[in-house]
Amino acid sequence: MSAAVRIGLVSISDRASRGVYQDQGLPALEEWLRAALSTPFEVVTRLIPDEQPEVEATLKELADTCCLVLTTGGTGPAPRDITPEATLAVADKVLPGFGEQMRAVSLKYVPTAILSRQVAVVRGKSLIVNLPGQPKAIKETLDGVFAAVPYCIDLIGGPCLETREEVVKAFRPKSAQKPS
C-alpha cells in the first residue's frame, strides 16, 4: 500500500499565532480538502506569524515533502501582509493564471477582491497556492480554481490527486486521462 499524499496547510496570522483569537483558516482548508479529495492524504499544518523569513522557511520545508501547499492569510495590502512576497521568494515558477482566476472568483462576491495579491507558484514538485483568510472566501476560491490543481501537480511530477466530482471535477485533457 502506498503512503498517503502529503498536503501542507499554512495559516499566516500574527494574532492567531499569538492566541489572540482562534485560527479558522486551517480547519476551513482541511474541511474543504476532506470533502473534495478521494485520494488518501494527510495534512501537515503550521500556524505562523506574518514574518517573511519564517513564512519562506515554512514554505520551503513543506514544499520539500508535500505535493500541495495551501496558505491562508496575509495577501492584502496591509503593511504586515507579506505572504505573496514570501511565496514568490521561494518559487521556481510563477503561475499567474491562478491569481487572476482567484480574484475573478472573489469579485463575484466582494468588490474588495481587487485588493488581494494572491499568487500560486511551483517549487520543485510542489504547488503552492495563496488563499484568502476567511473560511467562506477559502471555500469560494477553492471551488473556483481547484479543478486545475490535480493536472498541475501531474505536470510537475507530483502524485495523482483524484477528486469527488460532486464537489469539484478535476480537469485533465483527454491525452492525460487514465483509462477506466
Number of C-alpha atoms within 10 A of each C-alpha: 3 5 8 12 18 19 22 24 26 24 30 28 24 18 14 17 17 12 10 9 10 10 18 14 27 21 14 19 22 18 13 16 19 16 13 21 19 13 15 13 15 15 18 14 18 18 21 18 19 22 17 18 12 14 26 18 13 17 27 20 12 23 23 12 16 23 27 26 27 21 32 26 24 28 23 20 11 9 8 15 20 21 28 23 17 20 25 18 15 19 20 12 13 17 16 12 12 21 21 15 15 27 23 15 19 20 13 10 11 11 10 11 19 13 12 19 22 27 23 26 24 24 23 17 21 28 26 29 23 27 30 27 22 14 19 11 20 23 17 16 19 21 17 18 17 19 18 15 19 23 22 20 19 16 13 15 13 19 20 14 18 16 20 14 12 8 14 19 17 19 16 16 7 8 6 11 10 7 5 3
